[in-house]
Amino acid sequence: MDIESLKAAIIEKIKTVHDPEIPVNIYELGLIYSVDVDEAGKVDVKMTLTTPMCPVADSMPLEVQEKVISVEGVTDVDLQVVFDPPWNKEMMSDEAKFVLDMM
């Protein structure tokens, strides 16, 4: 599988992760800052949370990591939770804003 196809498969898998308090997946919420894949299948993910005090701060990154490593072709995952830049509602996709009636 080429890198772009693998990256697309990873993003689709990440879209199955939802914040339990918000009915939108974390990718559309803008919580995933980057997904980088190298030739060997190693994936670097940078993500954030809506707030550092998020109730799922311990479990959500682990869920993302588990989903990414389950994608065929992924050999390793390095997931970093970052808070710079801080998340804000402008990072959400138009789809997420529509679902949450924020347009």
C-alpha positions in Angstrom: 0.0 0.0 0.0 1.4 3.4 -0.9 1.9 6.1 1.8 -1.1 8.2 0.8 -3.5 5.2 0.7 -2.2 4.1 4.1 -2.6 7.6 5.5 -6.2 7.7 4.2 -7.0 4.3 5.8 -5.5 5.6 9.1 -7.7 8.7 9.0 -10.8 6.7 8.3 -10.0 4.5 11.3 -9.4 7.6 13.5 -12.8 8.9 12.4 -14.3 6.0 14.4 -13.2 7.6 17.7 -15.7 9.9 19.3 -15.5 12.2 22.3 -18.2 10.7 24.5 -19.7 14.1 25.2 -19.8 15.3 21.6 -21.6 13.5 18.8 -18.8 14.1 16.2 -15.6 12.1 15.6 -12.4 13.5 16.8 -10.9 14.0 13.4 -13.8 16.3 12.3 -13.6 18.1 15.7 -10.1 19.1 14.7 -8.4 17.2 17.6 -6.0 15.5 15.2 -3.3 18.0 14.3 -1.2 15.7 12.0 -0.8 12.1 10.7 2.6 11.4 9.2 3.5 8.0 7.7 7.0 6.9 6.6 8.0 4.3 4.1 8.4 1.6 6.8 4.8 2.1 8.0 5.7 4.1 11.1 3.0 6.6 12.0 3.4 9.8 13.9 0.2 11.3 15.2 -0.1 14.6 17.0 -3.5 15.2 18.7 -5.0 17.4 21.3 -8.0 17.4 23.6 -10.7 20.0 23.9 -9.2 20.8 27.3 -6.3 19.4 29.4 -8.9 18.4 32.0 -10.9 16.4 29.5 -12.5 13.4 31.3 -11.1 11.0 28.6 -7.6 12.4 28.7 -6.2 9.0 29.6 -8.3 6.8 27.5 -8.9 8.6 24.2 -5.2 8.8 23.1 -4.8 5.1 23.9 -7.9 4.4 21.8 -6.5 6.4 18.9 -3.2 4.6 19.2 -5.0 1.2 19.2 -7.1 2.1 16.2 -4.1 3.3 14.2 -1.9 0.2 14.9 -4.8 -2.0 13.8 -4.6 -0.6 10.3 -2.9 -3.1 7.9 0.5 -1.8 6.9 1.1 0.2 10.1 4.2 -1.1 11.9 4.5 1.4 14.8 2.7 4.4 16.2 4.2 7.4 18.0 1.3 9.4 19.4 1.8 12.7 21.1 -0.8 14.7 22.9 0.0 18.4 22.5 -1.7 21.6 23.7 0.0 24.1 21.4 -1.8 25.4 19.6 -4.7 25.2 22.0 -7.8 23.7 20.4 -10.7 26.0 19.6 -14.0 25.6 17.7 -12.5 27.1 14.5 -10.4 23.9 14.1 -13.6 21.9 13.5 -14.6 20.9 10.0 -17.7 22.4 8.4 -19.4 19.0 8.9 -18.8 19.1 12.6 -20.0 22.7 12.9 -23.1 21.7 11.0 -23.8 18.7 13.2 -23.3 20.8 16.4 -25.4 23.6 14.9 -22.5 26.1 15.1 -22.6 27.4 11.5 
